[in-house]
Amino acid sequence: MEVNEQIAIDHGLKSEEYKKICDLLKRIPNLTELGIFSAMWNEHCSYKSSRLHLKKLPTKGKKVIQGPGENAGVIDIEDGDAIVFKIESHNHPSFIEPYQGAATGVGGIMRDVFTMGARPIANLNSIHFGSPQHKKTKNLLRGVVHGIGGYGNCMGVPTIAGQTSFDSSYNGNILVNAMTIGLVKKNKIFYSKAAGLNKPVIYVGSKTGRDGIHGASMASASFDEKIEEKKPTVQVGDPFTEKLLLEACLELMAGESIIAIQDMGAAGLTSSSIEMASKGNLGIELNLNKVPCREKKMTPYEIMLSESQERMLIVLENGKEEEAKKIFDKWNLDFAIIGKTTNSKNIELFFDDNKVADIPVNTLVENSPMYDRKWKKSKLPKKNKIKKETLSKLKIKDVLKKILSNQNVCSKEWIWQQYDHTVMGDTIQKPGGDAGVVRVHGTNKAIAASVDSSAVYCWAHPLTGGKQVVAENWRNLISVGATPIAITNCLNFGSPEKDENMGEFVECVQGIGEASEYLNFPVVSGNVSFYNQTKDVGIKPTPSIGGVGLIHDCKKMITMDFKEINNIVLVIGKTEGHIDQSLLTRVILDEKNGPPPEVNLFNEKNNGESLLDLINKNFVRSAHDISLGGLIVALSKMCIKGNKGINLKRSKNFLSEIEYFFAEDQGRYIIEINKKDLGEVTKILDKNSVHHEEIGVIIEKNMIINDKTKVTIDELKSYNTNWLNKYMSS
């Protein structure tokens, strides 16, 4: 087929990009070569609109072994152990085909982790759906949850935490972000950099089919009314094959035969071979007739662009082929020597004894486009003028009922009950708390992990929202007694070609960078997902942050449930009464404007480190951070979890009851302590200049507010737990 500019445009390339390809090659590419360029130069693989800004993120730290640029990030957790982790999006496929889209998202992120030699020990997810009233929402939610559970449960990896939100901006483009954490010995980490000449290049795993061709390109485009036609671009997963692949790879990794290993994810054989060659500054020669195919008469174009799942590419030491083949035969997986490393610095493809592609690797990687796109700065919105009399008319119990049953606050147990969160036997804090926690097998150490995002704050003011989501993740880890170490991010935005969307991205990244830097919470891996929009309507900016922390002694892990009657409840951090962009203002007063709450990074760090000090000194019985819905919502969840009440008395200050209880000021935690420890705890907090106040005592049955409003624990439970069950069964 004669390639021309229109065919390039049909492949998602811009006219000027096609001209650049012709200039770099000094000729017109053939169809296979054009397909390879379209896969490597799309937004999903090349980060052409985001690279410039991502370079500014802090990525180094004392505990960082490997930052961005590999399959996943790696951090040191002492005693010769390391944690490998990453979060990735599978948004577009999950909207088109929710079960397979979500399932293969989980499968892909697990391969990113075990390709580095780590055994996956936990999965997390951040999933975002349209308005509950939208006709597609319920089926999309059901399909995605079944897909996540179906793949993770079959792999035998626990899903320990996650986050689900609903917002009309996702009506035409849901988000499915999957995160995996793996455990590895520091001296057995594997990388994707090819090395040495004439080393065998090995294909292992499932056979190659026609599923997922153009998957990466589809993920780099906006949706329109022809969305149903894109179903063939969604990959089909098989968790049982992936389980075999995991075990076979880990068995091979126990020896000394692997030089480099890379999973075949987005853009399949194309990206895996090119990334290995690029990192090693080598060439790779492949004979496509040797690629195991499950469909007849597959062309070089189809073989290179297929995104069939459960496949890996390995560069082996010479002479180790037989030994490796025995392992993959034992696990009943395909094993084929399909090529070798060369010193040509080109990717050379042969098929039916003809050379069907010959491209310098650097034209695909170093010479890929990088755009400094126009972007628009966001102004901090003006504060809303909400009248005191409007607030004074509100009844606390009515407001609490509405907010506890709001779709973004209510219990998500219907979702996480479908995930196996205890398989492997090391989950010591399951979903529903501030962070999931898994023990490092056979030790007293534990890993805490949480995923957070706050699209509403990022939409109101991206710079503040970017800081807030990192700070909230930090608080969630501290609330379970973990020392935060590092984060991974999944940056979900609309079209970068619109200066407003690009501005949201740039400023969110700036906010994430500032908070990560200040909190010593570096970014070690991540993913950018642009073009999350249907026609011209983009989603709210949604950066998801996945954080990992270490608990040195799992006996010191903290949970949020109230423990003991007569214990004292304190609030750490100051309540200033910020209600703009709070659930109170948006849900109860129907006011969508105004700035998000301010993020004071000094207070975040000081308050968090002081709380960790109290936890390590065994003063804290339960803890929970204050976020969506404010102080009284956080208290309600502690009451529900512990099946205990609280006699609640707010401190006397200038705020109305409603402002005090429902404000969403940042940097705050609720802690439960024993009466006898109050003096010692106060002394530590005062010494560290941490604002704190005593707000109540734990009692047996009810939440009693300022001696006049009573809410029973059963009422709190019914407000909080019924909405999602009713919604999914109606």
ZAMARGU-4260 file (C-alpha; in steps of 0.2 Angstrom, whole numbers, plus 5000, padded with zeros to 4 digits):
<rodrens>
0) 5000/5000/5000 | 5007/5017/4995 | 5008/5028/5011 | 5003/5046/5010 | 4999/5060/5022
5) 4981/5056/5023 | 4985/5038/5029 | 4997/5046/5042 | 4983/5057/5048 | 4971/5042/5049
10) 4984/5034/5061 | 4983/5049/5073 | 4998/5058/5067 | 4998/5077/5062 | 5003/5083/5045
15) 5019/5091/5051 | 5023/5075/5061 | 5022/5065/5045 | 5034/5077/5036 | 5046/5075/5050
20) 5046/5056/5048 | 5049/5058/5030 | 5064/5070/5034 | 5071/5059/5047 | 5070/5043/5036
25) 5075/5053/5020 | 5061/5043/5012 | 5042/5039/5013 | 5039/5026/5026 | 5030/5010/5021
30) 5014/5005/5030 | 5022/4994/5044 | 5035/5008/5048 | 5021/5021/5048 | 5011/5010/5060
35) 5027/5009/5071 | 5029/5028/5071 | 5010/5031/5075 | 5012/5020/5090 | 5028/5027/5097
40) 5023/5045/5093 | 5006/5045/5100 | 5003/5054/5117 | 5001/5038/5127 | 5018/5032/5123
45) 5028/5047/5119 | 5022/5060/5132 | 5025/5073/5119 | 5013/5086/5127 | 5019/5082/5145
50) 5037/5078/5145 | 5043/5096/5146 | 5033/5098/5163 | 5035/5081/5170 | 5054/5084/5170
55) 5051/5097/5184 | 5044/5084/5197 | 5055/5079/5211 | 5060/5061/5208 | 5075/5058/5220
60) 5076/5054/5238 | 5086/5044/5251 | 5074/5029/5249 | 5073/5030/5230 | 5082/5016/5220
65) 5073/5019/5203 | 5063/5034/5198 | 5053/5037/5182 | 5059/5030/5166 | 5058/5011/5170
70) 5043/5000/5170 | 5039/5005/5188 | 5047/5015/5202 | 5057/5006/5216 | 5060/5011/5234
75) 5071/5004/5248 | 5061/4997/5263 | 5077/4991/5273 | 5084/4974/5277 | 5088/4971/5259
80) 5070/4973/5253 | 5063/4984/5240 | 5045/4989/5234 | 5041/4991/5216 | 5025/5001/5212
85) 5016/5011/5198 | 4999/5017/5194 | 4992/5017/5176 | 4976/5022/5167 | 4965/5011/5156
90) 4952/5024/5154 | 4947/5024/5135 | 4946/5005/5134 | 4935/5004/5150 | 4922/5016/5143
95) 4921/5006/5127 | 4921/4988/5135 | 4921/4990/5154 | 4925/4972/5160 | 4939/4969/5148
100) 4945/4987/5149 | 4947/4986/5168 | 4953/4968/5168 | 4967/4972/5156 | 4972/4988/5165
105) 4975/4977/5181 | 4984/4964/5171 | 4995/4977/5162 | 5000/4986/5178 | 5004/4969/5187
110) 5016/4965/5172 | 5025/4982/5174 | 5029/4976/5192 | 5034/4958/5190 | 5044/4962/5174
115) 5056/4971/5187 | 5058/4955/5197 | 5045/4959/5210 | 5031/4948/5216 | 5014/4958/5216
120) 5008/4959/5234 | 4994/4972/5233 | 4983/4980/5220 | 4974/4997/5222 | 4963/5007/5210
125) 4955/5024/5208 | 4939/5024/5197 | 4928/5038/5192 | 4911/5038/5184 | 4898/5050/5178
130) 4882/5056/5187 | 4873/5042/5195 | 4857/5048/5185 | 4866/5045/5169 | 4860/5030/5159
135) 4877/5022/5157 | 4884/5024/5174 | 4877/5009/5183 | 4882/4997/5169 | 4900/5005/5168
140) 4902/5004/5187 | 4896/4985/5187 | 4907/4980/5172 | 4923/4989/5179 | 4921/4982/5197
145) 4919/4965/5190 | 4934/4967/5178 | 4945/4973/5192 | 4940/4959/5204 | 4939/4946/5190
150) 4958/4949/5185 | 4965/4952/5203 | 4956/4938/5211 | 4961/4925/5198 | 4979/4931/5200
155) 4978/4928/5219 | 4984/4946/5223 | 4974/4956/5236 | 4965/4972/5232 | 4968/4982/5248
160) 4962/5000/5245 | 4955/5012/5232 | 4944/5026/5228 | 4928/5029/5219 | 4919/5045/5214
165) 4905/5051/5203 | 4904/5067/5194 | 4894/5072/5178 | 4911/5077/5170 | 4914/5058/5168
170) 4898/5055/5159 | 4906/5053/5142 | 4923/5047/5148 | 4926/5036/5164 | 4943/5034/5172
175) 4950/5018/5178 | 4967/5019/5186 | 4975/5003/5192 | 4990/5002/5204 | 5001/4987/5209
180) 5014/4985/5223 | 5027/4972/5222 | 5040/4965/5234 | 5058/4961/5228 | 5076/4959/5235
185) 5086/4974/5232 | 5100/4963/5223 | 5087/4955/5211 | 5079/4970/5203 | 5078/4968/5184
190) 5078/4982/5171 | 5073/4984/5153 | 5090/4991/5146 | 5097/4979/5133 | 5115/4975/5133
195) 5128/4966/5123 | 5128/4961/5104 | 5121/4946/5096 | 5111/4942/5112 | 5095/4932/5109
200) 5079/4941/5110 | 5065/4930/5116 | 5046/4931/5115 | 5037/4923/5130 | 5019/4921/5135
205) 5003/4921/5125 | 5001/4920/5106 | 4999/4936/5097 | 4981/4940/5090 | 4972/4954/5082
210) 4965/4961/5098 | 4971/4978/5104 | 4978/4984/5087 | 4979/5003/5088 | 4975/5002/5107
215) 4988/5015/5111 | 4982/5027/5097 | 4964/5025/5103 | 4970/5030/5120 | 4977/5046/5113
220) 4961/5052/5105 | 4945/5060/5110 | 4928/5050/5109 | 4914/5054/5097 | 4898/5046/5092
225) 4907/5032/5083 | 4914/5025/5100 | 4906/5008/5097 | 4917/5005/5082 | 4932/5006/5093
230) 4928/4989/5102 | 4941/4979/5092 | 4954/4991/5099 | 4951/4984/5117 | 4962/4970/5123
235) 4956/4954/5130 | 4964/4947/5146 | 4967/4930/5153 | 4972/4931/5171 | 4976/4912/5172
240) 4989/4914/5158 | 4996/4929/5167 | 4998/4919/5183 | 5008/4906/5173 | 5018/4920/5166
245) 5022/4928/5183 | 5028/4911/5190 | 5038/4907/5175 | 5046/4924/5174 | 5050/4924/5193
250) 5058/4906/5191 | 5069/4912/5177 | 5074/4927/5187 | 5080/4917/5201 | 5095/4912/5189
255) 5107/4923/5181 | 5102/4922/5163 | 5091/4938/5160 | 5100/4954/5153 | 5084/4964/5151
260) 5065/4961/5152 | 5051/4972/5146 | 5032/4968/5146 | 5022/4971/5130 | 5010/4984/5135
265) 5004/4999/5125 | 5010/4997/5107 | 5015/4978/5111 | 5030/4972/5102 | 5034/4989/5095
270) 5036/4998/5111 | 5044/4984/5121 | 5058/4981/5108 | 5061/4999/5104 | 5062/5004/5122
275) 5075/4990/5126 | 5085/4995/5111 | 5085/5013/5115 | 5090/5011/5133 | 5104/5000/5128
280) 5109/5011/5114 | 5108/4996/5102 | 5099/4989/5087 | 5087/4975/5087 | 5083/4963/5073
285) 5067/4953/5073 | 5061/4939/5062 | 5042/4941/5063 | 5039/4924/5055 | 5045/4917/5072
290) 5032/4927/5083 | 5019/4914/5089 | 5002/4920/5082 | 4985/4913/5086 | 4977/4920/5070
295) 4981/4915/5052 | 4989/4927/5039 | 4994/4940/5051 | 5004/4954/5043 | 5020/4962/5050
300) 5009/4978/5053 | 4997/4968/5064 | 5010/4958/5073 | 5020/4974/5078 | 5004/4984/5083
305) 4994/4970/5092 | 4991/4973/5110 | 4987/4955/5115 | 4989/4953/5133 | 5001/4942/5144
310) 5017/4943/5134 | 5035/4948/5138 | 5051/4952/5128 | 5067/4946/5136 | 5085/4948/5131
315) 5095/4933/5137 | 5113/4928/5139 | 5120/4917/5125 | 5119/4899/5129 | 5104/4900/5141
320) 5090/4898/5129 | 5087/4879/5132 | 5087/4882/5151 | 5074/4896/5149 | 5064/4886/5137
325) 5062/4872/5149 | 5054/4884/5162 | 5042/4891/5150 | 5037/4874/5143 | 5034/4868/5161
330) 5022/4882/5163 | 5014/4879/5146 | 5018/4895/5139 | 5025/4900/5121 | 5044/4903/5120
335) 5052/4909/5104 | 5068/4916/5099 | 5063/4929/5087 | 5078/4940/5085 | 5095/4947/5092
340) 5103/4963/5098 | 5114/4971/5085 | 5126/4986/5084 | 5115/4994/5070 | 5106/5006/5082
345) 5091/5002/5070 | 5075/4992/5073 | 5076/4979/5058 | 5061/4968/5054 | 5061/4953/5043
350) 5046/4944/5036 | 5045/4930/5022 | 5064/4933/5019 | 5061/4952/5016 | 5066/4967/5026
355) 5049/4975/5030 | 5055/4989/5041 | 5072/4998/5045 | 5071/5013/5057 | 5084/5021/5067
360) 5079/5019/5085 | 5083/5037/5090 | 5071/5043/5077 | 5057/5034/5087 | 5063/5039/5104
365) 5074/5054/5106 | 5067/5062/5090 | 5049/5060/5095 | 5040/5076/5095 | 5040/5087/5111
370) 5028/5101/5112 | 5028/5116/5123 | 5009/5119/5121 | 5001/5135/5125 | 4992/5135/5142
375) 4981/5147/5152 | 4985/5151/5170 | 4970/5149/5182 | 4965/5163/5194 | 4961/5159/5212
380) 4942/5161/5212 | 4934/5174/5223 | 4927/5168/5240 | 4908/5165/5240 | 4898/5177/5251
385) 4887/5165/5260 | 4876/5174/5272 | 4876/5169/5291 | 4857/5168/5291 | 4858/5155/5277
390) 4869/5144/5287 | 4859/5147/5303 | 4844/5140/5295 | 4852/5123/5292 | 4849/5109/5304
395) 4865/5099/5308 | 4857/5082/5308 | 4848/5085/5291 | 4865/5091/5283 | 4874/5076/5291
400) 4862/5064/5284 | 4863/5071/5266 | 4882/5072/5266 | 4885/5054/5274 | 4874/5047/5260
405) 4881/5057/5246 | 4888/5046/5233 | 4906/5052/5235 | 4906/5050/5254 | 4895/5034/5257
410) 4902/5017/5260 | 4909/5009/5245 | 4908/4991/5253 | 4897/4985/5238 | 4913/4988/5228
415) 4927/4981/5238 | 4917/4966/5244 | 4919/4959/5226 | 4938/4960/5228 | 4948/4947/5237
420) 4957/4958/5249 | 4964/4944/5261 | 4972/4932/5248 | 4990/4928/5252 | 4986/4930/5271
425) 4996/4946/5274 | 4983/4960/5273 | 4982/4968/5290 | 4971/4983/5286 | 4958/4980/5273
430) 4948/4992/5262 | 4937/5005/5270 | 4951/5013/5281 | 4963/5028/5277 | 4975/5016/5269
435) 4977/4998/5265 | 4991/4989/5274 | 5000/4972/5270 | 5013/4964/5280 | 5030/4960/5272
440) 5029/4941/5272 | 5038/4933/5287 | 5042/4950/5295 | 5035/4963/5307 | 5036/4976/5294
445) 5021/4982/5284 | 5018/4992/5269 | 5004/5005/5269 | 4996/5012/5252 | 4982/5024/5247
450) 4976/5031/5231 | 4968/5049/5231 | 4962/5062/5219 | 4951/5078/5221 | 4945/5083/5204
455) 4933/5097/5211 | 4948/5106/5220 | 4959/5104/5205 | 4945/5111/5194 | 4942/5126/5205
460) 4961/5130/5206 | 4973/5117/5198 | 4989/5123/5208 | 4980/5121/5225 | 4972/5105/5220
465) 4988/5097/5214 | 4996/5101/5232 | 4980/5095/5241 | 4980/5078/5233 | 4998/5074/5238
470) 4995/5081/5255 | 4979/5071/5257 | 4988/5055/5252 | 5002/5059/5265 | 4989/5061/5278
475) 4981/5044/5274 | 4997/5035/5276 | 5001/5044/5292 | 4984/5040/5299 | 4988/5021/5299
480) 5005/5024/5307 | 5016/5023/5291 | 5031/5034/5287 | 5027/5041/5269 | 5041/5036/5257
485) 5036/5040/5239 | 5022/5042/5226 | 5016/5037/5209 | 5004/5048/5199 | 4991/5045/5185
490) 4987/5062/5177 | 4970/5062/5169 | 4966/5077/5159 | 4956/5083/5143 | 4964/5088/5127
495) 4981/5096/5128 | 4977/5105/5112 | 4965/5117/5122 | 4975/5130/5132 | 4963/5129/5146
500) 4965/5110/5148 | 4984/5112/5146 | 4984/5125/5159 | 4975/5113/5171 | 4989/5100/5168
505) 5004/5112/5170 | 4997/5119/5186 | 4992/5103/5194 | 5009/5096/5190 | 5017/5111/5198
510) 5006/5109/5214 | 5011/5090/5215 | 5029/5095/5213 | 5029/5108/5226 | 5020/5097/5239
515) 5031/5082/5235 | 5047/5092/5237 | 5041/5100/5253 | 5035/5083/5261 | 5050/5073/5255
520) 5038/5062/5245 | 5046/5060/5228 | 5037/5054/5212 | 5045/5038/5206 | 5033/5032/5192
525) 5017/5037/5184 | 5007/5039/5168 | 4998/5053/5159 | 4981/5051/5151 | 4976/5065/5139
530) 4961/5067/5128 | 4948/5061/5141 | 4934/5070/5133 | 4919/5066/5122 | 4917/5078/5107
535) 4923/5095/5115 | 4918/5092/5133 | 4933/5087/5144 | 4933/5079/5161 | 4937/5089/5177
540) 4956/5088/5180 | 4959/5072/5189 | 4977/5068/5195 | 4977/5052/5205 | 4991/5050/5218
545) 4996/5033/5224 | 5007/5034/5240 | 5017/5020/5249 | 5024/5021/5266 | 5032/5009/5279
550) 5027/5004/5296 | 5042/4997/5305 | 5032/4987/5317 | 5015/4982/5312 | 5009/4980/5330
555) 5009/5000/5329 | 4997/5000/5315 | 4982/5012/5318 | 4964/5010/5313 | 4950/5023/5313
560) 4937/5014/5323 | 4934/5021/5341 | 4941/5009/5354 | 4936/5013/5371 | 4923/5022/5381
565) 4929/5038/5391 | 4944/5040/5380 | 4947/5058/5374 | 4945/5064/5356 | 4956/5078/5350
570) 4957/5087/5333 | 4975/5091/5327 | 4976/5106/5315 | 4966/5122/5315 | 4948/5123/5309
575) 4946/5140/5300 | 4929/5137/5293 | 4933/5135/5274 | 4917/5130/5266 | 4920/5135/5248
580) 4921/5119/5237 | 4916/5109/5252 | 4902/5096/5250 | 4891/5107/5262 | 4892/5122/5249
585) 4890/5111/5233 | 4877/5098/5239 | 4867/5108/5252 | 4868/5126/5245 | 4870/5121/5227
590) 4885/5134/5225 | 4898/5127/5213 | 4910/5142/5213 | 4924/5148/5225 | 4942/5143/5229
595) 4947/5126/5236 | 4954/5126/5254 | 4971/5133/5256 | 4986/5120/5258 | 4999/5125/5271
600) 5013/5113/5268 | 5023/5118/5283 | 5007/5114/5294 | 5005/5098/5284 | 5022/5092/5287
605) 5023/5098/5305 | 5006/5091/5310 | 5009/5074/5301 | 5026/5071/5309 | 5020/5076/5326
610) 5006/5063/5324 | 5018/5050/5319 | 5029/5054/5334 | 5013/5051/5345 | 5009/5035/5337
615) 5027/5028/5339 | 5026/5033/5357 | 5010/5022/5359 | 4998/5037/5364 | 4986/5035/5349
620) 4972/5023/5350 | 4963/5028/5334 | 4966/5041/5320 | 4958/5047/5304 | 4962/5062/5293
625) 4948/5075/5290 | 4944/5078/5272 | 4928/5077/5261 | 4913/5083/5271 | 4923/5090/5286
630) 4926/5086/5304 | 4909/5078/5308 | 4909/5066/5293 | 4926/5060/5299 | 4920/5058/5317
635) 4904/5049/5310 | 4915/5036/5301 | 4925/5033/5317 | 4909/5030/5327 | 4902/5018/5313
640) 4918/5008/5312 | 4920/5007/5331 | 4901/5005/5335 | 4903/5018/5348 | 4896/5036/5351
645) 4904/5053/5355 | 4899/5067/5367 | 4904/5081/5355 | 4907/5099/5360 | 4915/5111/5348
650) 4927/5124/5354 | 4920/5141/5357 | 4926/5151/5342 | 4920/5164/5329 | 4913/5150/5318
655) 4895/5144/5317 | 4891/5126/5321 | 4888/5122/5303 | 4905/5130/5297 | 4914/5122/5311
660) 4908/5104/5308 | 4907/5104/5289 | 4922/5115/5284 | 4936/5106/5274 | 4951/5115/5280
665) 4967/5104/5277 | 4980/5097/5288 | 4969/5090/5301 | 4967/5074/5310 | 4956/5066/5323
670) 4964/5056/5336 | 4958/5046/5351 | 4969/5045/5367 | 4968/5039/5384 | 4963/5052/5398
675) 4979/5048/5408 | 4990/5052/5392 | 4982/5069/5389 | 4995/5079/5398 | 5010/5071/5389
680) 5001/5072/5372 | 4997/5090/5375 | 5015/5094/5380 | 5022/5086/5363 | 5010/5095/5352
685) 5013/5112/5361 | 5032/5109/5360 | 5030/5106/5341 | 5018/5121/5339 | 5004/5110/5333
690) 4986/5118/5335 | 4975/5105/5344 | 4959/5105/5353 | 4949/5093/5364 | 4932/5090/5356
695) 4924/5076/5365 | 4923/5060/5375 | 4919/5042/5368 | 4902/5036/5375 | 4892/5020/5372
700) 4879/5023/5359 | 4875/5040/5352 | 4883/5055/5344 | 4877/5069/5355 | 4881/5086/5347
705) 4883/5101/5359 | 4871/5093/5372 | 4856/5096/5360 | 4857/5085/5344 | 4857/5066/5346
710) 4860/5054/5331 | 4861/5036/5335 | 4875/5024/5328 | 4861/5015/5318 | 4856/5031/5310
715) 4874/5035/5305 | 4876/5018/5298 | 4860/5018/5288 | 4864/5036/5281 | 4882/5030/5276
720) 4879/5012/5270 | 4863/5011/5261 | 4865/5023/5246 | 4877/5012/5235 | 4868/4995/5239
725) 4851/5003/5234 | 4858/5011/5218 | 4866/4995/5212 | 4850/4984/5216 | 4837/4996/5209
</rodrens>
